[in-house]
Amino acid sequence: MIVINARFLSQELSGVQRFAEQISLSLARLRSDVHFVAPPGPLVREDVARQLRVERIGRNRGHLWEQVDLPLWLARNGRPLLVSLCNTAPLAYGRQLATHHDIAYVRHPESFSWRFRALYRVLTPLMLRRVLALISVSEFSRQEIASYYRFAKQRIHVIGNAVSGEFRSAAVATPARPYLLAVSSQAAHKNFARMVEAFGLLHDLDVELHIVGSAGRSFADCRLQASGQGERVRWLGRIDDTRLIEEYRGAAAFVFPSLYEGFGIPPLEAQACGCPVIAASSASIPEVLGASALYFDPRDTQALAEAMRRVLLDGELRDSLRRAGLENFLRYSWDLSALRLSSLIDTFLADRADYLPRFDPLE
């Protein structure tokens, strides 16, 4: 039996949870020996829990469940191999594969609360001392984690994100007013304030900017930046995937201005829906998008505005980016990522049942 830590089903959906959820759904179709466990009580996505046949265990929730209830349950059930697919894992259990997406909390501390930063600064080094191996989502993140924590690169396995099947291109009616689209969580390093400022430089064009994401401190900064632009900037808040797909399909282009990403799923979703992408030339973004996007320096407001202007005014450029994007997103597949995870699981089931991991510094 392989146990999957399904605590992610009790959390709001972001890129980290989407990775865990989609990998789990594909892995469950791939093998019959995986068993999903989650905290007691209602889960945020009960429909996914039913598909995965999740067993509720323990009495607590949150970090307390992960650090106390889960390892105790594993000890009582024969110490099976555990796979933790979000950024945290039980510290009292060594026979596990864990996942860490990136170290944004180190590179951009301004995006996170002091409690979050303190928790991760304590938990992550302890987790790395315990796990059999680590999973991350890009070569960029692999290098970042290995360098910062002095964790051996050969023990970090890259398993990328992908796009869910419902994100696909389709013919749509031309919107009454063309718009650019941006999708993000509420973090300062997502760089939305600078994007809104750059959009303000396009005052001579009849175009809107649609922003999807929950409200937060960084979005408040964006709203302040957007003051004076009237209804040209539309704040859509959190929306479901059906509405999000409609936004992708109708947009003239998708803007991804982030300063730091371990991977970045939204531009791939946009490409799958046939939306041209302009993106920051930072962190893992060029690794993920290759030659399929129009890049800009995310710290240069004028360069960002010029990229927006180019894609809005140049129909041939949009068509070229659209074709390149439809080819690029096909490089990624949740089934392929699950197959890679399954192969990694088999490696440790085969000959490392009694292996106790050690903290290995870089050579």
Contacts in CASP RR format, 6 or more apart in sequence:
PFRMAT RR
TARGET T0000
AUTHOR 0000-0000-0000
METHOD contacts of the structure
MODEL  1
MIVINARFLSQELSGVQRFAEQISLSLARLRSDVHFVAPPGPLVREDVAR
QLRVERIGRNRGHLWEQVDLPLWLARNGRPLLVSLCNTAPLAYGRQLATH
HDIAYVRHPESFSWRFRALYRVLTPLMLRRVLALISVSEFSRQEIASYYR
FAKQRIHVIGNAVSGEFRSAAVATPARPYLLAVSSQAAHKNFARMVEAFG
LLHDLDVELHIVGSAGRSFADCRLQASGQGERVRWLGRIDDTRLIEEYRG
AAAFVFPSLYEGFGIPPLEAQACGCPVIAASSASIPEVLGASALYFDPRD
TQALAEAMRRVLLDGELRDSLRRAGLENFLRYSWDLSALRLSSLIDTFLA
DRADYLPRFDPLE
1 33 0 8 1.000
1 34 0 8 1.000
1 35 0 8 1.000
1 77 0 8 1.000
1 80 0 8 1.000
2 31 0 8 1.000
2 33 0 8 1.000
2 34 0 8 1.000
2 35 0 8 1.000
2 80 0 8 1.000
2 81 0 8 1.000
2 82 0 8 1.000
2 83 0 8 1.000
2 345 0 8 1.000
2 349 0 8 1.000
3 34 0 8 1.000
3 35 0 8 1.000
3 36 0 8 1.000
3 37 0 8 1.000
3 74 0 8 1.000
3 77 0 8 1.000
3 80 0 8 1.000
3 81 0 8 1.000
3 82 0 8 1.000
3 83 0 8 1.000
4 24 0 8 1.000
4 27 0 8 1.000
4 34 0 8 1.000
4 35 0 8 1.000
4 36 0 8 1.000
4 37 0 8 1.000
4 52 0 8 1.000
4 82 0 8 1.000
4 83 0 8 1.000
4 85 0 8 1.000
5 37 0 8 1.000
5 66 0 8 1.000
5 70 0 8 1.000
5 82 0 8 1.000
5 83 0 8 1.000
5 84 0 8 1.000
5 85 0 8 1.000
5 86 0 8 1.000
5 89 0 8 1.000
5 90 0 8 1.000
6 20 0 8 1.000
6 24 0 8 1.000
6 36 0 8 1.000
6 37 0 8 1.000
6 38 0 8 1.000
6 49 0 8 1.000
6 52 0 8 1.000
6 54 0 8 1.000
7 38 0 8 1.000
7 39 0 8 1.000
7 62 0 8 1.000
7 65 0 8 1.000
7 66 0 8 1.000
7 70 0 8 1.000
7 86 0 8 1.000
8 16 0 8 1.000
8 17 0 8 1.000
8 20 0 8 1.000
8 21 0 8 1.000
8 85 0 8 1.000
8 86 0 8 1.000
9 21 0 8 1.000
9 38 0 8 1.000
9 43 0 8 1.000
9 44 0 8 1.000
9 45 0 8 1.000
9 48 0 8 1.000
9 49 0 8 1.000
9 52 0 8 1.000
9 54 0 8 1.000
10 38 0 8 1.000
10 39 0 8 1.000
10 43 0 8 1.000
10 44 0 8 1.000
10 61 0 8 1.000
10 62 0 8 1.000
11 17 0 8 1.000
11 44 0 8 1.000
11 86 0 8 1.000
12 44 0 8 1.000
13 21 0 8 1.000
13 44 0 8 1.000
13 45 0 8 1.000
14 185 0 8 1.000
15 161 0 8 1.000
15 185 0 8 1.000
15 264 0 8 1.000
15 265 0 8 1.000
16 86 0 8 1.000
16 87 0 8 1.000
16 101 0 8 1.000
17 86 0 8 1.000
18 161 0 8 1.000
18 164 0 8 1.000
18 265 0 8 1.000
19 85 0 8 1.000
19 99 0 8 1.000
19 101 0 8 1.000
19 137 0 8 1.000
19 160 0 8 1.000
19 161 0 8 1.000
19 265 0 8 1.000
20 85 0 8 1.000
20 86 0 8 1.000
20 99 0 8 1.000
21 45 0 8 1.000
21 48 0 8 1.000
22 162 0 8 1.000
22 164 0 8 1.000
22 334 0 8 1.000
23 85 0 8 1.000
23 159 0 8 1.000
23 334 0 8 1.000
23 337 0 8 1.000
23 338 0 8 1.000
23 341 0 8 1.000
24 36 0 8 1.000
24 48 0 8 1.000
24 52 0 8 1.000
24 85 0 8 1.000
25 48 0 8 1.000
25 51 0 8 1.000
25 52 0 8 1.000
25 334 0 8 1.000
26 334 0 8 1.000
26 335 0 8 1.000
26 337 0 8 1.000
26 338 0 8 1.000
26 339 0 8 1.000
27 34 0 8 1.000
27 338 0 8 1.000
27 341 0 8 1.000
27 342 0 8 1.000
28 34 0 8 1.000
28 36 0 8 1.000
28 51 0 8 1.000
28 52 0 8 1.000
29 335 0 8 1.000
29 338 0 8 1.000
30 335 0 8 1.000
30 338 0 8 1.000
30 339 0 8 1.000
30 342 0 8 1.000
31 342 0 8 1.000
35 55 0 8 1.000
35 80 0 8 1.000
36 49 0 8 1.000
36 52 0 8 1.000
36 53 0 8 1.000
36 54 0 8 1.000
36 55 0 8 1.000
37 54 0 8 1.000
37 55 0 8 1.000
37 56 0 8 1.000
37 57 0 8 1.000
37 70 0 8 1.000
37 73 0 8 1.000
38 49 0 8 1.000
38 54 0 8 1.000
38 55 0 8 1.000
38 56 0 8 1.000
38 57 0 8 1.000
39 56 0 8 1.000
39 57 0 8 1.000
39 58 0 8 1.000
39 60 0 8 1.000
39 61 0 8 1.000
39 62 0 8 1.000
39 65 0 8 1.000
39 69 0 8 1.000
40 56 0 8 1.000
40 57 0 8 1.000
40 58 0 8 1.000
40 59 0 8 1.000
40 61 0 8 1.000
41 56 0 8 1.000
41 61 0 8 1.000
43 49 0 8 1.000
43 54 0 8 1.000
57 69 0 8 1.000
57 70 0 8 1.000
57 73 0 8 1.000
58 65 0 8 1.000
58 69 0 8 1.000
58 73 0 8 1.000
59 69 0 8 1.000
60 68 0 8 1.000
60 69 0 8 1.000
63 88 0 8 1.000
63 119 0 8 1.000
66 88 0 8 1.000
66 89 0 8 1.000
66 90 0 8 1.000
67 90 0 8 1.000
67 91 0 8 1.000
67 92 0 8 1.000
70 82 0 8 1.000
70 90 0 8 1.000
70 93 0 8 1.000
71 90 0 8 1.000
71 92 0 8 1.000
71 93 0 8 1.000
74 80 0 8 1.000
74 82 0 8 1.000
74 90 0 8 1.000
74 93 0 8 1.000
75 93 0 8 1.000
79 95 0 8 1.000
80 95 0 8 1.000
81 95 0 8 1.000
81 96 0 8 1.000
81 97 0 8 1.000
81 345 0 8 1.000
81 348 0 8 1.000
81 349 0 8 1.000
82 89 0 8 1.000
82 90 0 8 1.000
82 93 0 8 1.000
82 95 0 8 1.000
82 96 0 8 1.000
82 97 0 8 1.000
83 96 0 8 1.000
83 97 0 8 1.000
83 98 0 8 1.000
83 341 0 8 1.000
83 345 0 8 1.000
84 90 0 8 1.000
84 96 0 8 1.000
84 97 0 8 1.000
84 98 0 8 1.000
84 99 0 8 1.000
85 99 0 8 1.000
85 135 0 8 1.000
86 99 0 8 1.000
87 99 0 8 1.000
87 100 0 8 1.000
87 101 0 8 1.000
87 120 0 8 1.000
87 124 0 8 1.000
88 98 0 8 1.000
88 123 0 8 1.000
88 127 0 8 1.000
89 96 0 8 1.000
89 98 0 8 1.000
89 99 0 8 1.000
89 127 0 8 1.000
89 130 0 8 1.000
89 131 0 8 1.000
90 96 0 8 1.000
91 123 0 8 1.000
91 126 0 8 1.000
91 127 0 8 1.000
91 130 0 8 1.000
93 130 0 8 1.000
94 130 0 8 1.000
94 131 0 8 1.000
94 132 0 8 1.000
94 356 0 8 1.000
94 357 0 8 1.000
95 132 0 8 1.000
95 353 0 8 1.000
96 130 0 8 1.000
96 131 0 8 1.000
96 132 0 8 1.000
97 131 0 8 1.000
97 132 0 8 1.000
97 133 0 8 1.000
97 134 0 8 1.000
97 135 0 8 1.000
97 344 0 8 1.000
97 345 0 8 1.000
97 348 0 8 1.000
98 127 0 8 1.000
98 131 0 8 1.000
98 134 0 8 1.000
98 135 0 8 1.000
99 134 0 8 1.000
99 135 0 8 1.000
99 136 0 8 1.000
100 124 0 8 1.000
100 127 0 8 1.000
100 134 0 8 1.000
100 135 0 8 1.000
100 136 0 8 1.000
100 141 0 8 1.000
100 145 0 8 1.000
101 136 0 8 1.000
101 137 0 8 1.000
101 141 0 8 1.000
101 262 0 8 1.000
101 263 0 8 1.000
102 136 0 8 1.000
102 137 0 8 1.000
102 140 0 8 1.000
102 141 0 8 1.000
102 144 0 8 1.000
102 145 0 8 1.000
102 260 0 8 1.000
102 261 0 8 1.000
102 262 0 8 1.000
102 263 0 8 1.000
102 284 0 8 1.000
103 141 0 8 1.000
103 144 0 8 1.000
103 145 0 8 1.000
103 148 0 8 1.000
104 111 0 8 1.000
104 112 0 8 1.000
104 187 0 8 1.000
104 189 0 8 1.000
104 260 0 8 1.000
104 262 0 8 1.000
105 111 0 8 1.000
105 112 0 8 1.000
105 116 0 8 1.000
105 117 0 8 1.000
105 120 0 8 1.000
105 121 0 8 1.000
106 148 0 8 1.000
107 144 0 8 1.000
107 189 0 8 1.000
107 260 0 8 1.000
108 187 0 8 1.000
108 188 0 8 1.000
108 189 0 8 1.000
108 259 0 8 1.000
108 260 0 8 1.000
109 117 0 8 1.000
110 188 0 8 1.000
110 189 0 8 1.000
111 187 0 8 1.000
111 188 0 8 1.000
111 189 0 8 1.000
111 190 0 8 1.000
111 218 0 8 1.000
112 187 0 8 1.000
124 149 0 8 1.000
125 149 0 8 1.000
128 134 0 8 1.000
128 149 0 8 1.000
128 151 0 8 1.000
128 359 0 8 1.000
129 357 0 8 1.000
129 358 0 8 1.000
129 359 0 8 1.000
130 357 0 8 1.000
131 357 0 8 1.000
132 348 0 8 1.000
132 352 0 8 1.000
132 355 0 8 1.000
132 357 0 8 1.000
133 155 0 8 1.000
133 156 0 8 1.000
133 157 0 8 1.000
133 344 0 8 1.000
133 348 0 8 1.000
133 357 0 8 1.000
134 145 0 8 1.000
134 151 0 8 1.000
134 155 0 8 1.000
134 156 0 8 1.000
134 157 0 8 1.000
135 156 0 8 1.000
135 157 0 8 1.000
135 158 0 8 1.000
135 159 0 8 1.000
135 341 0 8 1.000
135 344 0 8 1.000
136 142 0 8 1.000
136 145 0 8 1.000
136 156 0 8 1.000
136 157 0 8 1.000
136 158 0 8 1.000
136 159 0 8 1.000
136 262 0 8 1.000
137 158 0 8 1.000
137 159 0 8 1.000
137 160 0 8 1.000
137 161 0 8 1.000
137 262 0 8 1.000
137 263 0 8 1.000
137 284 0 8 1.000
138 158 0 8 1.000
138 160 0 8 1.000
138 262 0 8 1.000
138 263 0 8 1.000
138 284 0 8 1.000
138 287 0 8 1.000
138 288 0 8 1.000
139 158 0 8 1.000
139 284 0 8 1.000
139 287 0 8 1.000
140 262 0 8 1.000
140 283 0 8 1.000
140 284 0 8 1.000
140 287 0 8 1.000
141 158 0 8 1.000
141 262 0 8 1.000
141 263 0 8 1.000
141 284 0 8 1.000
142 153 0 8 1.000
142 156 0 8 1.000
142 158 0 8 1.000
143 153 0 8 1.000
144 262 0 8 1.000
145 151 0 8 1.000
145 156 0 8 1.000
146 152 0 8 1.000
146 153 0 8 1.000
146 156 0 8 1.000
146 362 0 8 1.000
147 362 0 8 1.000
150 361 0 8 1.000
150 362 0 8 1.000
151 359 0 8 1.000
151 360 0 8 1.000
151 361 0 8 1.000
151 362 0 8 1.000
152 360 0 8 1.000
152 361 0 8 1.000
152 362 0 8 1.000
152 363 0 8 1.000
153 362 0 8 1.000
155 360 0 8 1.000
157 340 0 8 1.000
157 344 0 8 1.000
159 337 0 8 1.000
159 340 0 8 1.000
159 341 0 8 1.000
159 344 0 8 1.000
160 263 0 8 1.000
160 332 0 8 1.000
160 337 0 8 1.000
161 263 0 8 1.000
161 264 0 8 1.000
161 265 0 8 1.000
161 268 0 8 1.000
161 332 0 8 1.000
161 337 0 8 1.000
162 268 0 8 1.000
162 332 0 8 1.000
162 333 0 8 1.000
162 334 0 8 1.000
162 336 0 8 1.000
162 337 0 8 1.000
163 265 0 8 1.000
163 268 0 8 1.000
163 269 0 8 1.000
163 271 0 8 1.000
163 272 0 8 1.000
163 329 0 8 1.000
163 332 0 8 1.000
164 241 0 8 1.000
164 269 0 8 1.000
164 334 0 8 1.000
165 272 0 8 1.000
166 241 0 8 1.000
166 245 0 8 1.000
167 241 0 8 1.000
167 245 0 8 1.000
167 248 0 8 1.000
167 269 0 8 1.000
167 272 0 8 1.000
167 273 0 8 1.000
168 272 0 8 1.000
168 273 0 8 1.000
169 249 0 8 1.000
169 272 0 8 1.000
169 273 0 8 1.000
169 274 0 8 1.000
169 326 0 8 1.000
170 249 0 8 1.000
170 273 0 8 1.000
172 246 0 8 1.000
172 249 0 8 1.000
172 250 0 8 1.000
175 250 0 8 1.000
177 206 0 8 1.000
177 207 0 8 1.000
177 208 0 8 1.000
178 206 0 8 1.000
178 207 0 8 1.000
178 208 0 8 1.000
178 252 0 8 1.000
178 312 0 8 1.000
179 207 0 8 1.000
179 208 0 8 1.000
179 209 0 8 1.000
179 210 0 8 1.000
179 234 0 8 1.000
179 250 0 8 1.000
179 251 0 8 1.000
179 252 0 8 1.000
180 199 0 8 1.000
180 207 0 8 1.000
180 208 0 8 1.000
180 209 0 8 1.000
180 210 0 8 1.000
180 251 0 8 1.000
180 252 0 8 1.000
180 253 0 8 1.000
180 254 0 8 1.000
180 255 0 8 1.000
180 308 0 8 1.000
180 312 0 8 1.000
181 209 0 8 1.000
181 210 0 8 1.000
181 212 0 8 1.000
181 247 0 8 1.000
181 248 0 8 1.000
181 250 0 8 1.000
181 251 0 8 1.000
181 253 0 8 1.000
181 254 0 8 1.000
181 255 0 8 1.000
181 270 0 8 1.000
181 275 0 8 1.000
182 192 0 8 1.000
182 195 0 8 1.000
182 209 0 8 1.000
182 210 0 8 1.000
182 211 0 8 1.000
182 212 0 8 1.000
182 254 0 8 1.000
182 255 0 8 1.000
182 256 0 8 1.000
182 257 0 8 1.000
183 211 0 8 1.000
183 212 0 8 1.000
183 213 0 8 1.000
183 244 0 8 1.000
183 254 0 8 1.000
183 266 0 8 1.000
183 269 0 8 1.000
184 190 0 8 1.000
184 192 0 8 1.000
184 211 0 8 1.000
184 212 0 8 1.000
184 213 0 8 1.000
184 258 0 8 1.000
184 266 0 8 1.000
185 213 0 8 1.000
185 214 0 8 1.000
186 213 0 8 1.000
186 214 0 8 1.000
186 215 0 8 1.000
186 216 0 8 1.000
186 217 0 8 1.000
186 218 0 8 1.000
186 219 0 8 1.000
187 218 0 8 1.000
188 217 0 8 1.000
188 218 0 8 1.000
188 221 0 8 1.000
189 258 0 8 1.000
189 259 0 8 1.000
189 260 0 8 1.000
190 218 0 8 1.000
190 257 0 8 1.000
190 258 0 8 1.000
190 259 0 8 1.000
191 257 0 8 1.000
191 258 0 8 1.000
191 259 0 8 1.000
191 280 0 8 1.000
191 298 0 8 1.000
192 211 0 8 1.000
192 218 0 8 1.000
192 219 0 8 1.000
192 221 0 8 1.000
192 222 0 8 1.000
192 257 0 8 1.000
193 218 0 8 1.000
193 221 0 8 1.000
193 222 0 8 1.000
193 225 0 8 1.000
194 257 0 8 1.000
194 298 0 8 1.000
194 299 0 8 1.000
194 301 0 8 1.000
194 304 0 8 1.000
195 209 0 8 1.000
195 222 0 8 1.000
195 255 0 8 1.000
195 257 0 8 1.000
195 304 0 8 1.000
196 209 0 8 1.000
196 211 0 8 1.000
196 222 0 8 1.000
196 225 0 8 1.000
196 226 0 8 1.000
196 229 0 8 1.000
196 233 0 8 1.000
197 225 0 8 1.000
197 301 0 8 1.000
198 257 0 8 1.000
198 301 0 8 1.000
198 302 0 8 1.000
198 304 0 8 1.000
198 305 0 8 1.000
198 308 0 8 1.000
199 209 0 8 1.000
199 229 0 8 1.000
199 232 0 8 1.000
199 233 0 8 1.000
199 305 0 8 1.000
199 308 0 8 1.000
200 229 0 8 1.000
200 232 0 8 1.000
200 305 0 8 1.000
201 301 0 8 1.000
201 302 0 8 1.000
201 305 0 8 1.000
202 305 0 8 1.000
202 308 0 8 1.000
202 309 0 8 1.000
202 312 0 8 1.000
203 229 0 8 1.000
205 309 0 8 1.000
205 312 0 8 1.000
205 313 0 8 1.000
207 232 0 8 1.000
207 252 0 8 1.000
207 312 0 8 1.000
208 231 0 8 1.000
208 232 0 8 1.000
208 233 0 8 1.000
208 234 0 8 1.000
209 232 0 8 1.000
209 233 0 8 1.000
209 234 0 8 1.000
209 255 0 8 1.000
210 234 0 8 1.000
210 236 0 8 1.000
210 247 0 8 1.000
210 251 0 8 1.000
211 219 0 8 1.000
211 222 0 8 1.000
211 233 0 8 1.000
211 234 0 8 1.000
211 235 0 8 1.000
211 236 0 8 1.000
211 237 0 8 1.000
212 236 0 8 1.000
212 237 0 8 1.000
212 238 0 8 1.000
212 239 0 8 1.000
212 244 0 8 1.000
212 247 0 8 1.000
213 219 0 8 1.000
213 236 0 8 1.000
213 237 0 8 1.000
213 238 0 8 1.000
213 239 0 8 1.000
214 237 0 8 1.000
214 238 0 8 1.000
215 235 0 8 1.000
215 237 0 8 1.000
219 235 0 8 1.000
223 235 0 8 1.000
226 233 0 8 1.000
236 243 0 8 1.000
236 247 0 8 1.000
239 247 0 8 1.000
244 269 0 8 1.000
245 273 0 8 1.000
248 254 0 8 1.000
248 269 0 8 1.000
248 270 0 8 1.000
248 272 0 8 1.000
248 273 0 8 1.000
248 274 0 8 1.000
248 275 0 8 1.000
249 273 0 8 1.000
249 274 0 8 1.000
249 275 0 8 1.000
250 275 0 8 1.000
251 270 0 8 1.000
251 275 0 8 1.000
252 276 0 8 1.000
252 311 0 8 1.000
252 312 0 8 1.000
252 318 0 8 1.000
253 275 0 8 1.000
253 276 0 8 1.000
253 277 0 8 1.000
253 278 0 8 1.000
253 308 0 8 1.000
253 311 0 8 1.000
253 312 0 8 1.000
253 318 0 8 1.000
253 321 0 8 1.000
254 266 0 8 1.000
254 267 0 8 1.000
254 270 0 8 1.000
254 275 0 8 1.000
254 276 0 8 1.000
254 277 0 8 1.000
254 278 0 8 1.000
255 278 0 8 1.000
255 279 0 8 1.000
255 304 0 8 1.000
255 308 0 8 1.000
256 264 0 8 1.000
256 266 0 8 1.000
256 267 0 8 1.000
256 277 0 8 1.000
256 278 0 8 1.000
256 279 0 8 1.000
256 280 0 8 1.000
256 285 0 8 1.000
256 293 0 8 1.000
257 279 0 8 1.000
257 280 0 8 1.000
257 296 0 8 1.000
257 298 0 8 1.000
257 304 0 8 1.000
258 264 0 8 1.000
258 280 0 8 1.000
258 282 0 8 1.000
258 283 0 8 1.000
258 285 0 8 1.000
258 298 0 8 1.000
259 280 0 8 1.000
259 282 0 8 1.000
259 283 0 8 1.000
259 298 0 8 1.000
259 299 0 8 1.000
260 282 0 8 1.000
260 283 0 8 1.000
261 282 0 8 1.000
261 283 0 8 1.000
261 284 0 8 1.000
261 285 0 8 1.000
261 288 0 8 1.000
262 283 0 8 1.000
262 284 0 8 1.000
263 284 0 8 1.000
263 288 0 8 1.000
264 284 0 8 1.000
264 285 0 8 1.000
264 288 0 8 1.000
267 277 0 8 1.000
267 279 0 8 1.000
267 285 0 8 1.000
267 288 0 8 1.000
267 289 0 8 1.000
267 293 0 8 1.000
268 288 0 8 1.000
268 289 0 8 1.000
268 328 0 8 1.000
268 329 0 8 1.000
268 332 0 8 1.000
270 276 0 8 1.000
270 277 0 8 1.000
271 277 0 8 1.000
271 292 0 8 1.000
271 325 0 8 1.000
271 326 0 8 1.000
271 328 0 8 1.000
271 329 0 8 1.000
272 326 0 8 1.000
272 329 0 8 1.000
274 322 0 8 1.000
274 325 0 8 1.000
274 326 0 8 1.000
275 322 0 8 1.000
276 294 0 8 1.000
276 311 0 8 1.000
276 317 0 8 1.000
276 318 0 8 1.000
276 321 0 8 1.000
276 322 0 8 1.000
276 325 0 8 1.000
277 289 0 8 1.000
277 292 0 8 1.000
277 293 0 8 1.000
277 294 0 8 1.000
277 321 0 8 1.000
277 325 0 8 1.000
278 293 0 8 1.000
278 294 0 8 1.000
278 295 0 8 1.000
278 296 0 8 1.000
278 307 0 8 1.000
278 308 0 8 1.000
278 311 0 8 1.000
278 321 0 8 1.000
279 285 0 8 1.000
279 289 0 8 1.000
279 293 0 8 1.000
279 294 0 8 1.000
279 295 0 8 1.000
279 296 0 8 1.000
280 295 0 8 1.000
280 296 0 8 1.000
280 297 0 8 1.000
280 298 0 8 1.000
281 295 0 8 1.000
281 296 0 8 1.000
281 297 0 8 1.000
281 298 0 8 1.000
282 298 0 8 1.000
285 293 0 8 1.000
285 295 0 8 1.000
286 295 0 8 1.000
289 328 0 8 1.000
290 328 0 8 1.000
291 324 0 8 1.000
292 321 0 8 1.000
292 324 0 8 1.000
292 325 0 8 1.000
292 327 0 8 1.000
292 328 0 8 1.000
293 321 0 8 1.000
293 324 0 8 1.000
293 325 0 8 1.000
294 307 0 8 1.000
294 310 0 8 1.000
294 311 0 8 1.000
294 317 0 8 1.000
294 321 0 8 1.000
295 307 0 8 1.000
296 303 0 8 1.000
296 304 0 8 1.000
296 306 0 8 1.000
296 307 0 8 1.000
297 303 0 8 1.000
297 304 0 8 1.000
298 304 0 8 1.000
310 317 0 8 1.000
311 317 0 8 1.000
311 318 0 8 1.000
311 321 0 8 1.000
348 355 0 8 1.000
END
